[in-house]
């Protein structure tokens, strides 16, 4: 099982940019996540092919389960 925190932003081209972080702390603190996203935008910390990140879109924790199938 692999969990990721996905932070989604809009860039200058109004396209979605997703940043994924492994092993998020749970339960997630919505205020802390929102503040971190605000800081990323305010500090112009990241750049995308469509320009700077300009607004928050969403944040979510994604849980991915993989079940191997034994082959004979």
The first five atom37 places (N, CA, C, CB, O) and aatype in JSON, in Angstrom:
{
  "aatype": [20, 20, 20, 20, 20, 20, 20, 20, 20, 20, 20, 20, 20, 20, 20, 20, 20, 20, 20, 20, 20, 20, 20, 20, 20, 20, 20, 20, 20, 20, 20, 20, 20, 20, 20, 20, 20, 20, 20, 20, 20, 20, 20, 20, 20, 20, 20, 20, 20, 20, 20, 20, 20, 20, 20, 20, 20, 20, 20, 20, 20, 20, 20, 20, 20, 20, 20, 20, 20, 20, 20, 20],
  "atom_mask": [
    [1, 1, 1, 1, 1],
    [1, 1, 1, 1, 1],
    [1, 1, 1, 1, 1],
    [1, 1, 1, 1, 1],
    [1, 1, 1, 1, 1],
    [1, 1, 1, 1, 1],
    [1, 1, 1, 1, 1],
    [1, 1, 1, 1, 1],
    [1, 1, 1, 1, 1],
    [1, 1, 1, 1, 1],
    [1, 1, 1, 1, 1],
    [1, 1, 1, 1, 1],
    [1, 1, 1, 1, 1],
    [1, 1, 1, 1, 1],
    [1, 1, 1, 1, 1],
    [1, 1, 1, 1, 1],
    [1, 1, 1, 1, 1],
    [1, 1, 1, 1, 1],
    [1, 1, 1, 1, 1],
    [1, 1, 1, 1, 1],
    [1, 1, 1, 1, 1],
    [1, 1, 1, 1, 1],
    [1, 1, 1, 1, 1],
    [1, 1, 1, 1, 1],
    [1, 1, 1, 1, 1],
    [1, 1, 1, 1, 1],
    [1, 1, 1, 1, 1],
    [1, 1, 1, 1, 1],
    [1, 1, 1, 1, 1],
    [1, 1, 1, 1, 1],
    [1, 1, 1, 1, 1],
    [1, 1, 1, 1, 1],
    [1, 1, 1, 1, 1],
    [1, 1, 1, 1, 1],
    [1, 1, 1, 1, 1],
    [1, 1, 1, 1, 1],
    [1, 1, 1, 1, 1],
    [1, 1, 1, 1, 1],
    [1, 1, 1, 1, 1],
    [1, 1, 1, 1, 1],
    [1, 1, 1, 1, 1],
    [1, 1, 1, 1, 1],
    [1, 1, 1, 1, 1],
    [1, 1, 1, 1, 1],
    [1, 1, 1, 1, 1],
    [1, 1, 1, 1, 1],
    [1, 1, 1, 1, 1],
    [1, 1, 1, 1, 1],
    [1, 1, 1, 1, 1],
    [1, 1, 1, 1, 1],
    [1, 1, 1, 1, 1],
    [1, 1, 1, 1, 1],
    [1, 1, 1, 1, 1],
    [1, 1, 1, 1, 1],
    [1, 1, 1, 1, 1],
    [1, 1, 1, 1, 1],
    [1, 1, 1, 1, 1],
    [1, 1, 1, 1, 1],
    [1, 1, 1, 1, 1],
    [1, 1, 1, 1, 1],
    [1, 1, 1, 1, 1],
    [1, 1, 1, 1, 1],
    [1, 1, 1, 1, 1],
    [1, 1, 1, 1, 1],
    [1, 1, 1, 1, 1],
    [1, 1, 1, 1, 1],
    [1, 1, 1, 1, 1],
    [1, 1, 1, 1, 1],
    [1, 1, 1, 1, 1],
    [1, 1, 1, 1, 1],
    [1, 1, 1, 1, 1],
    [1, 1, 1, 1, 1]
  ],
  "atom_positions": [
    [[0.85, -1.18, 0.0], [0.0, 0.0, 0.0], [0.89, 1.24, 0.0], [-0.97, 0.0, 1.23], [1.8, 1.36, 0.83]],
    [[0.65, 2.13, -0.91], [1.42, 3.36, -1.02], [0.48, 4.55, -0.95], [2.25, 3.4, -2.34], [-0.48, 4.66, -1.71]],
    [[0.77, 5.45, -0.01], [-0.04, 6.66, 0.11], [0.78, 7.86, -0.31], [-0.57, 6.85, 1.56], [1.99, 7.92, -0.07]],
    [[0.11, 8.8, -0.94], [0.75, 10.04, -1.37], [-0.17, 11.21, -1.06], [1.09, 10.0, -2.88], [-1.39, 11.11, -1.15]],
    [[0.44, 12.31, -0.69], [-0.28, 13.57, -0.57], [-0.1, 14.28, -1.89], [0.24, 14.44, 0.65], [1.03, 14.55, -2.31]],
    [[-1.2, 14.59, -2.56], [-1.15, 15.31, -3.83], [-1.64, 16.73, -3.61], [-2.01, 14.59, -4.92], [-2.75, 16.97, -3.12]],
    [[-0.79, 17.68, -3.97], [-1.13, 19.1, -3.92], [-1.36, 19.54, -5.35], [-0.01, 19.96, -3.2], [-0.48, 19.4, -6.2]],
    [[-2.53, 20.08, -5.62], [-2.86, 20.5, -6.98], [-3.0, 22.01, -7.03], [-4.16, 19.82, -7.46], [-3.65, 22.64, -6.2]],
    [[-2.36, 22.58, -8.04], [-2.35, 24.03, -8.26], [-2.78, 24.34, -9.68], [-0.94, 24.62, -7.97], [-2.75, 23.47, -10.55]],
    [[-3.18, 25.58, -9.9], [-3.34, 26.11, -11.25], [-2.09, 26.9, -11.59], [-4.64, 26.99, -11.38], [-1.54, 27.59, -10.73]],
    [[-1.64, 26.8, -12.84], [-0.52, 27.62, -13.28], [-1.03, 28.79, -14.12], [0.5, 26.78, -14.08], [-2.24, 28.98, -14.26]],
    [[-0.12, 29.57, -14.67], [-0.5, 30.76, -15.44], [-1.32, 30.42, -16.68], [0.75, 31.52, -15.85], [-2.09, 31.25, -17.16]],
    [[-1.17, 29.21, -17.21], [-1.96, 28.76, -18.35], [-3.3, 28.17, -17.94], [-1.18, 27.73, -19.16], [-4.04, 27.63, -18.77]],
    [[-3.62, 28.26, -16.64], [-4.85, 27.71, -16.06], [-4.92, 26.18, -16.21], [-6.07, 28.34, -16.73], [-6.01, 25.61, -16.3]],
    [[-3.75, 25.54, -16.22], [-3.67, 24.08, -16.25], [-3.34, 23.59, -14.85], [-2.59, 23.6, -17.28], [-2.78, 24.32, -14.03]],
    [[-3.7, 22.34, -14.59], [-3.46, 21.76, -13.27], [-2.04, 21.21, -13.19], [-4.47, 20.66, -12.97], [-1.57, 20.51, -14.08]],
    [[-1.37, 21.55, -12.09], [-0.03, 21.03, -11.78], [-0.16, 20.27, -10.47], [1.05, 22.19, -11.69], [-0.66, 20.81, -9.48]],
    [[0.3, 19.03, -10.46], [0.2, 18.2, -9.26], [1.58, 17.89, -8.71], [-0.56, 16.89, -9.56], [2.48, 17.47, -9.44]],
    [[1.74, 18.09, -7.42], [2.96, 17.74, -6.7], [2.59, 16.6, -5.77], [3.57, 18.97, -5.92], [1.65, 16.72, -4.99]],
    [[3.33, 15.5, -5.83], [3.04, 14.34, -4.99], [4.15, 14.14, -3.97], [2.87, 13.07, -5.86], [5.33, 14.18, -4.29]],
    [[3.74, 13.92, -2.74], [4.68, 13.68, -1.64], [4.39, 12.32, -1.03], [4.58, 14.8, -0.56], [3.23, 12.01, -0.74]],
    [[5.42, 11.52, -0.83], [5.26, 10.17, -0.28], [5.01, 10.2, 1.22], [6.5, 9.33, -0.59], [5.44, 11.12, 1.92]],
    [[4.33, 9.18, 1.7], [4.12, 8.91, 3.12], [3.63, 10.14, 3.92], [5.4, 8.41, 3.73], [4.32, 10.61, 4.82]],
    [[2.46, 10.64, 3.59], [1.95, 11.81, 4.31], [1.62, 11.49, 5.77], [0.71, 12.35, 3.61], [1.3, 10.35, 6.12]],
    [[1.69, 12.5, 6.6], [1.3, 12.37, 8.0], [-0.23, 12.37, 8.04], [1.89, 13.53, 8.89], [-0.88, 13.22, 7.44]],
    [[-0.78, 11.4, 8.75], [-2.23, 11.31, 8.87], [-2.63, 11.34, 10.33], [-2.76, 10.03, 8.19], [-1.9, 10.84, 11.18]],
    [[-3.76, 11.91, 10.64], [-4.66, 12.58, 9.72], [-4.06, 13.9, 9.25], [-6.02, 12.83, 10.38], [-3.34, 14.57, 9.99]],
    [[-4.36, 14.25, 8.03], [-3.84, 15.5, 7.46], [-4.5, 16.69, 8.15], [-4.09, 15.56, 5.92], [-5.69, 16.67, 8.47]],
    [[-3.71, 17.72, 8.37], [-4.21, 18.96, 8.97], [-4.54, 19.93, 7.83], [-3.14, 19.59, 9.97], [-3.63, 20.49, 7.22]],
    [[-5.83, 20.12, 7.53], [-6.21, 20.97, 6.4], [-5.61, 22.38, 6.46], [-7.72, 21.07, 6.33], [-5.22, 22.92, 5.43]],
    [[-5.55, 22.96, 7.64], [-5.0, 24.32, 7.76], [-3.51, 24.34, 7.42], [-5.23, 24.86, 9.19], [-3.04, 25.26, 6.76]],
    [[-2.77, 23.34, 7.88], [-1.33, 23.27, 7.6], [-1.08, 23.02, 6.12], [-0.67, 22.17, 8.44], [-0.16, 23.61, 5.54]],
    [[-1.86, 22.15, 5.5], [-1.71, 21.87, 4.07], [-2.02, 23.13, 3.26], [-2.64, 20.71, 3.63], [-1.28, 23.47, 2.34]],
    [[-3.09, 23.82, 3.6], [-3.46, 25.04, 2.9], [-2.37, 26.11, 3.04], [-4.79, 25.58, 3.44], [-2.04, 26.78, 2.07]],
    [[-1.83, 26.25, 4.24], [-0.76, 27.23, 4.48], [0.48, 26.88, 3.68], [-0.42, 27.31, 5.98], [1.11, 27.76, 3.1]],
    [[0.83, 25.6, 3.64], [2.0, 25.17, 2.86], [1.81, 25.49, 1.38], [2.25, 23.65, 3.05], [2.74, 25.94, 0.71]],
    [[0.61, 25.26, 0.88], [0.32, 25.58, -0.52], [0.4, 27.08, -0.78], [-1.06, 25.05, -0.92], [0.93, 27.51, -1.8]],
    [[-0.12, 27.87, 0.16], [-0.02, 29.33, 0.04], [1.44, 29.77, 0.01], [-0.75, 30.02, 1.21], [1.81, 30.65, -0.76]],
    [[2.27, 29.14, 0.86], [3.69, 29.48, 0.92], [4.4, 29.13, -0.4], [4.36, 28.73, 2.09], [5.23, 29.9, -0.88]],
    [[4.07, 27.97, -0.97], [4.66, 27.57, -2.25], [4.35, 28.61, -3.32], [4.15, 26.17, -2.69], [5.22, 28.99, -4.1]],
    [[3.09, 29.06, -3.36], [2.69, 30.07, -4.35], [3.38, 31.41, -4.06], [1.15, 30.24, -4.35], [3.94, 32.03, -4.97]],
    [[3.35, 31.86, -2.81], [3.89, 33.17, -2.45], [5.4, 33.25, -2.69], [3.58, 33.48, -0.99], [5.91, 34.3, -3.09]],
    [[6.11, 32.16, -2.44], [7.56, 32.16, -2.6], [7.99, 31.82, -4.03], [8.18, 31.17, -1.64], [9.18, 31.8, -4.35]],
    [[7.0, 31.56, -4.88], [7.29, 31.19, -6.26], [8.33, 30.07, -6.28], [7.8, 32.41, -7.06], [9.29, 30.09, -7.05]],
    [[8.09, 29.08, -5.4], [9.05, 28.0, -5.18], [9.13, 27.01, -6.32], [8.72, 27.28, -3.92], [10.16, 26.36, -6.5]],
    [[8.08, 26.87, -7.09], [8.06, 25.88, -8.17], [7.6, 26.53, -9.46], [7.14, 24.7, -7.81], [6.87, 27.51, -9.47]],
    [[8.06, 25.96, -10.56], [7.72, 26.47, -11.88], [7.25, 25.3, -12.72], [8.93, 27.2, -12.54], [7.77, 24.19, -12.6]],
    [[6.29, 25.53, -13.57], [5.81, 24.48, -14.46], [6.0, 24.93, -15.91], [4.31, 24.14, -14.18], [6.32, 26.09, -16.17]],
    [[5.81, 24.01, -16.83], [5.96, 24.36, -18.25], [4.92, 25.39, -18.68], [5.85, 23.1, -19.13], [5.1, 26.08, -19.68]],
    [[3.83, 25.51, -17.91], [2.79, 26.49, -18.21], [2.92, 27.76, -17.41], [1.45, 25.89, -17.97], [1.99, 28.57, -17.36]],
    [[4.07, 27.95, -16.78], [4.3, 29.17, -16.01], [4.24, 28.94, -14.51], [3.29, 30.2, -16.39], [4.18, 27.81, -14.04]],
    [[4.28, 30.04, -13.78], [4.27, 29.98, -12.32], [2.96, 29.41, -11.79], [4.51, 31.37, -11.73], [1.93, 29.47, -12.46]],
    [[3.02, 28.87, -10.58], [1.81, 28.43, -9.9], [1.12, 29.66, -9.36], [2.13, 27.4, -8.76], [1.75, 30.5, -8.72]],
    [[-0.2, 29.77, -9.6], [-0.89, 31.01, -9.24], [-2.05, 30.82, -8.27], [-1.4, 31.66, -10.48], [-2.49, 31.78, -7.65]],
    [[-2.57, 29.59, -8.13], [-3.71, 29.38, -7.24], [-3.78, 27.91, -6.82], [-5.04, 29.8, -7.93], [-3.3, 27.02, -7.52]],
    [[-4.4, 27.69, -5.66], [-4.64, 26.33, -5.17], [-5.86, 25.75, -5.88], [-4.85, 26.32, -3.63], [-6.83, 26.46, -6.15]],
    [[-5.8, 24.47, -6.19], [-6.95, 23.78, -6.76], [-7.51, 22.78, -5.75], [-6.57, 23.07, -8.07], [-8.7, 22.82, -5.43]],
    [[-6.66, 21.89, -5.24], [-7.13, 20.85, -4.33], [-5.93, 20.19, -3.64], [-7.97, 19.78, -5.09], [-4.78, 20.34, -4.06]],
    [[-6.24, 19.47, -2.6], [-5.26, 18.62, -1.92], [-5.97, 17.33, -1.55], [-4.64, 19.33, -0.64], [-7.13, 17.33, -1.15]],
    [[-5.24, 16.22, -1.69], [-5.87, 14.94, -1.38], [-4.81, 13.91, -1.05], [-6.74, 14.46, -2.56], [-3.66, 14.01, -1.47]],
    [[-5.24, 12.91, -0.29], [-4.39, 11.76, -0.02], [-4.88, 10.63, -0.9], [-4.41, 11.36, 1.5], [-6.06, 10.28, -0.89]],
    [[-3.95, 10.07, -1.67], [-4.27, 8.98, -2.58], [-3.66, 7.71, -2.01], [-3.74, 9.26, -4.03], [-2.48, 7.66, -1.67]],
    [[-4.5, 6.68, -1.92], [-4.09, 5.38, -1.39], [-4.1, 4.39, -2.54], [-5.03, 4.91, -0.21], [-5.15, 4.15, -3.15]],
    [[-2.96, 3.81, -2.84], [-2.86, 2.88, -3.96], [-2.52, 1.5, -3.43], [-1.79, 3.35, -4.99], [-1.49, 1.31, -2.78]],
    [[-3.38, 0.55, -3.69], [-3.14, -0.84, -3.31], [-2.76, -1.64, -4.54], [-4.4, -1.46, -2.62], [-3.42, -1.56, -5.58]],
    [[-1.71, -2.4, -4.42], [-1.26, -3.26, -5.51], [-1.27, -4.69, -5.01], [0.16, -2.85, -6.01], [-0.7, -5.0, -3.97]],
    [[-1.91, -5.55, -5.76], [-1.93, -6.97, -5.4], [-1.27, -7.74, -6.54], [-3.4, -7.48, -5.15], [-1.76, -7.76, -7.66]],
    [[-0.15, -8.37, -6.23], [0.56, -9.15, -7.22], [-0.21, -10.41, -7.53], [1.97, -9.49, -6.75], [-0.83, -11.01, -6.65]],
    [[-0.17, -10.82, -8.78], [-0.8, -12.07, -9.21], [0.33, -13.06, -9.47], [-1.71, -11.87, -10.51], [1.17, -12.84, -10.34]],
    [[0.34, -14.15, -8.7], [1.42, -15.14, -8.9], [1.26, -15.84, -10.25], [1.42, -16.19, -7.76], [0.18, -16.33, -10.6]],
    [[2.34, -15.88, -10.98], [2.32, -16.56, -12.28], [3.01, -17.91, -12.14], [3.02, -15.7, -13.38], [4.0, -18.04, -11.43]],
    [[2.47, -18.88, -12.82], [3.07, -20.21, -12.73], [3.99, -20.49, -13.89], [2.01, -21.27, -12.66], [4.58, -21.56, -13.96]]
  ]
}
